[in-house]
Amino acid sequence: MDDRSRVLTAACVGAVLGGLWGWLYLTTNGGTVRSHIGPALDRFTDEIKAARATADKAGAALADARKLLDDVGNIRARA
C-alpha cells in the first residue's frame, strides 16, 4: 500500500467516524441509540471483568497444582 492509498484510507475512515460521532451526539435518534449502547457496554465490561477474575483464579490454582506436583516429585526423588 503506497502513501497515497494510506492517506485516502485514513481520510475515509476519519470521515465515517466523524459522521457517526455527529449522528450519535447531534441527533435525537443518535441519543436514543446512545442510551441503549451505554448499558450494553456496561454489561459487557462487567462480563470481561468477571472473566478476568475467573482466569486469575484459574492461574492461581494452576500455580498451586504445579507447586504440589513439584513437592511430590521432590519427595519421591528423596525416597
Backbone as CSV, one residue per row, in Angstrom:
resi,resn,N_x,N_y,N_z,CA_x,CA_y,CA_z,C_x,C_y,C_z
1,MET,0.854,-1.166,0.000,0.000,0.000,0.000,0.901,1.230,0.000
2,ASP,0.703,2.111,-0.955,1.545,3.305,-1.025,0.981,4.419,-0.148
3,ASP,1.736,5.496,-0.028,1.341,6.598,0.860,0.014,7.225,0.454
4,ARG,-0.215,7.342,-0.831,-1.456,7.969,-1.302,-2.674,7.138,-0.869
5,SER,-2.560,5.819,-0.948,-3.654,4.944,-0.535,-3.885,5.022,0.967
6,ARG,-2.808,5.105,1.714,-2.936,5.221,3.176,-3.633,6.517,3.564
7,VAL,-3.272,7.600,2.914,-3.888,8.895,3.210,-5.370,8.850,2.859
8,LEU,-5.706,8.294,1.701,-7.096,8.201,1.283,-7.891,7.315,2.247
9,THR,-7.309,6.198,2.649,-7.975,5.302,3.595,-8.200,5.997,4.932
10,ALA,-7.167,6.678,5.434,-7.292,7.380,6.712,-8.340,8.485,6.629
11,ALA,-8.396,9.198,5.505,-9.389,10.259,5.341,-10.813,9.680,5.316
12,CYS,-10.987,8.567,4.633,-12.323,7.941,4.571,-12.745,7.415,5.935
13,VAL,-11.838,6.763,6.621,-12.163,6.259,7.956,-12.490,7.418,8.890
14,GLY,-11.716,8.485,8.828,-11.979,9.658,9.656,-13.325,10.293,9.346
15,ALA,-13.671,10.353,8.069,-14.962,10.925,7.681,-16.118,10.075,8.200
16,VAL,-15.985,8.757,8.086,-17.043,7.866,8.569,-17.183,7.988,10.082
17,LEU,-16.067,7.944,10.797,-16.117,8.058,12.257,-16.659,9.412,12.698
18,GLY,-16.260,10.466,12.015,-16.781,11.800,12.333,-18.275,11.904,12.084
19,GLY,-18.731,11.325,10.979,-20.160,11.330,10.694,-20.942,10.533,11.727
20,LEU,-20.409,9.394,12.125,-21.050,8.571,13.149,-21.107,9.312,14.481
21,TRP,-19.997,9.941,14.856,-19.976,10.714,16.108,-21.011,11.833,16.057
22,GLY,-21.045,12.548,14.939,-22.020,13.631,14.796,-23.443,13.127,14.903
23,TRP,-23.744,12.006,14.254,-25.088,11.452,14.314,-25.438,11.037,15.736
24,LEU,-24.487,10.386,16.442,-24.754,9.926,17.804,-24.997,11.074,18.774
25,TYR,-24.247,12.167,18.605,-24.313,13.243,19.591,-25.157,14.447,19.163
26,LEU,-25.560,14.532,17.909,-26.269,15.723,17.457,-27.689,15.451,16.958
27,THR,-28.118,14.198,17.017,-29.473,13.891,16.571,-30.251,13.192,17.682
28,THR,-31.548,13.284,17.600,-32.412,12.628,18.577,-32.289,11.106,18.476
29,ASN,-32.299,10.602,17.253,-32.148,9.150,17.070,-30.794,8.671,17.600
30,GLY,-29.757,9.453,17.384,-28.438,9.093,17.904,-28.441,9.040,19.424
31,GLY,-29.140,9.976,20.054,-29.252,9.968,21.516,-29.961,8.720,22.017
32,THR,-30.972,8.295,21.284,-31.680,7.069,21.647,-30.743,5.865,21.542
33,VAL,-29.989,5.811,20.473,-29.024,4.718,20.304,-27.993,4.741,21.425
34,ARG,-27.496,5.930,21.759,-26.517,6.036,22.852,-27.099,5.549,24.164
35,SER,-28.375,5.835,24.401,-28.989,5.403,25.661,-29.113,3.883,25.729
36,HIS,-29.162,3.218,24.584,-29.209,1.755,24.552,-27.796,1.157,24.589
37,ILE,-26.849,1.836,23.985,-25.478,1.325,23.925,-24.814,1.375,25.297
38,GLY,-25.062,2.430,26.064,-24.407,2.610,27.367,-24.583,1.425,28.300
39,PRO,-25.807,1.014,28.587,-25.988,-0.144,29.472,-25.403,-1.429,28.899
40,ALA,-25.487,-1.600,27.579,-24.915,-2.799,26.963,-23.402,-2.825,27.148
41,LEU,-22.768,-1.683,26.988,-21.319,-1.613,27.199,-20.961,-1.865,28.656
42,ASP,-21.790,-1.362,29.569,-21.558,-1.624,30.992,-21.638,-3.117,31.301
43,ARG,-22.639,-3.784,30.741,-22.773,-5.239,30.952,-21.581,-5.970,30.352
44,PHE,-21.154,-5.538,29.173,-20.013,-6.160,28.510,-18.750,-6.015,29.353
45,THR,-18.499,-4.816,29.876,-17.299,-4.628,30.700,-17.395,-5.424,31.997
46,ASP,-18.596,-5.553,32.566,-18.768,-6.393,33.756,-18.438,-7.853,33.452
47,GLU,-18.874,-8.337,32.297,-18.577,-9.720,31.901,-17.079,-9.921,31.681
48,ILE,-16.427,-8.934,31.087,-14.985,-9.025,30.875,-14.256,-9.059,32.215
49,LYS,-14.677,-8.234,33.160,-14.060,-8.230,34.491,-14.262,-9.570,35.188
50,ALA,-15.460,-10.145,35.068,-15.733,-11.442,35.688,-14.886,-12.537,35.049
51,ALA,-14.750,-12.491,33.738,-13.921,-13.486,33.046,-12.457,-13.347,33.461
52,ARG,-12.004,-12.126,33.612,-10.619,-11.908,34.035,-10.392,-12.425,35.458
53,ALA,-11.351,-12.190,36.348,-11.237,-12.693,37.713,-11.203,-14.217,37.720
54,THR,-12.024,-14.833,36.883,-12.026,-16.286,36.782,-10.685,-16.792,36.260
55,ALA,-10.145,-16.122,35.257,-8.843,-16.520,34.708,-7.746,-16.361,35.758
56,ASP,-7.813,-15.310,36.559,-6.823,-15.122,37.622,-6.908,-16.245,38.654
57,LYS,-8.139,-16.631,39.016,-8.321,-17.728,39.970,-7.800,-19.039,39.387
58,ALA,-8.063,-19.266,38.122,-7.582,-20.484,37.468,-6.058,-20.489,37.412
59,GLY,-5.451,-19.347,37.156,-3.997,-19.252,37.145,-3.405,-19.539,38.509
60,ALA,-4.043,-19.034,39.560,-3.564,-19.295,40.918,-3.700,-20.779,41.258
61,ALA,-4.811,-21.396,40.847,-4.994,-22.828,41.096,-3.959,-23.640,40.337
62,LEU,-3.646,-23.234,39.123,-2.631,-23.931,38.339,-1.259,-23.808,38.992
63,ALA,-0.939,-22.637,39.494,0.341,-22.446,40.178,0.421,-23.322,41.426
64,ASP,-0.686,-23.424,42.169,-0.720,-24.286,43.352,-0.533,-25.749,42.960
65,ALA,-1.179,-26.164,41.880,-1.051,-27.549,41.426,0.377,-27.855,40.989
66,ARG,1.009,-26.922,40.298,2.407,-27.117,39.885,3.319,-27.248,41.096
67,LYS,3.093,-26.406,42.093,3.907,-26.474,43.306,3.708,-27.811,44.000
68,LEU,2.464,-28.266,44.069,2.174,-29.553,44.689,2.867,-30.682,43.941
69,LEU,2.800,-30.650,42.619,3.465,-31.690,41.832,4.982,-31.637,42.000
70,ASP,5.540,-30.448,42.068,6.982,-30.322,42.324,7.343,-30.894,43.687
71,ASP,6.527,-30.599,44.689,6.773,-31.128,46.029,6.705,-32.647,46.048
72,VAL,5.703,-33.214,45.368,5.578,-34.668,45.302,6.781,-35.263,44.565
73,GLY,7.209,-34.644,43.506,8.380,-35.114,42.760,9.632,-35.076,43.617
74,ASN,9.782,-34.019,44.415,10.955,-33.915,45.296,10.917,-34.986,46.381
75,ILE,9.750,-35.264,46.921,9.614,-36.303,47.945,9.946,-37.673,47.359
76,ARG,9.456,-37.947,46.144,9.738,-39.234,45.514,11.219,-39.367,45.170
77,ALA,11.855,-38.258,44.804,13.291,-38.322,44.452,14.136,-38.623,45.690
78,ARG,13.713,-38.148,46.846,14.459,-38.399,48.084,14.275,-39.830,48.590
79,ALA,13.156,-40.442,48.242,12.834,-41.783,48.772,13.580,-42.885,48.078
